[in-house]
Amino acid sequence: MQHAVGAPLPPPQGPGNGPAGWTHQAQHPGHPGPPGSPPAPQGQGWTGPAPHHAPAPVSRETTGHVQLPPGGPVPLPAPPAEPGTGTATLAVLLIGPAGAGKTTVAKLWASRRRVPTAHVSLDDVREWVCSGFADPQAGWNDHSEAQYRLARRTCGFAARNFLANGISCILDDAVFPDRPVVGLGGWKRHVGPGLLPVVLLPGLEIVLERNAARSGNRRLSDEEVARIHGRMAGWYGSGLPIIDNSTYDVETTARVLDDILARSIASPPAW
């Protein structure tokens, strides 16, 4: 039998006039035969491979073995039973200007704890927006404010879900004291009253030096760094704990942060 050039060839036939490799004699009710075969008549047998059963549906409330209850406002943690923060489940907000070392300190503090602790950086989340990105070097405008607001809500949602599963969370952000609705008040709305804020505020010469070592859009002009640092001075007298890490290395700063957080648990700052 001749076939036109380019026309599809029929599949090779095996025993029982079915496709090669099948021993199809008749179909079992409710189970389809080979692709393209007619529906099975009722009451006949099936001698092909055992049917594959679809897996049971996975509950939307789980991801693997981790239970995912709805995130809710974070309450104040119970005081730890040992020095430092111990094994307490915490929500921490580390505040400071560009170049203060927030991200580096937050990462080290999270990694040194004996319980699961996540670090969520606002800058990292903000940079998920790739197209139409609001570059900090271009200054503050409606687009950059909207991008920061969205990033803060995203970070707050992530923190609540970590905490709902018993995982502590430390967030870092350059929150200005003269914008309470957008800054600290916004974080309190997104995370809850149990959020523990701490300010990291070294001297201006230190943040200028650290900013100069940065690259890409994380590096700001000296004028912008000085302006941000000046606005951060408003945290003095706010009642929030402040760490001047001008003369501290990262490990010392992380240890001081843990001690301050332990005191904040025992006597939460009014904010």
Salt bridges, closest charged atoms under 4 A:
GLU82 OE1 - ARG114 NH2 2.40
ASP123 OD1 - ARG126 NH2 2.94
ASP124 OD1 - ARG218 NH2 2.68
GLU127 OE2 - ARG218 NE 2.82
GLU145 OE2 - ARG149 NH2 3.21
GLU145 OE1 - ARG179 NH2 3.52
ASP172 OD2 - HIS119 NE2 2.63
ASP173 OD2 - ARG152 NE 2.71
ASP178 OD1 - ARG231 NH2 3.00
GLU224 OE2 - ARG227 NH2 2.67
GLU251 OE2 - ARG112 NH1 3.21
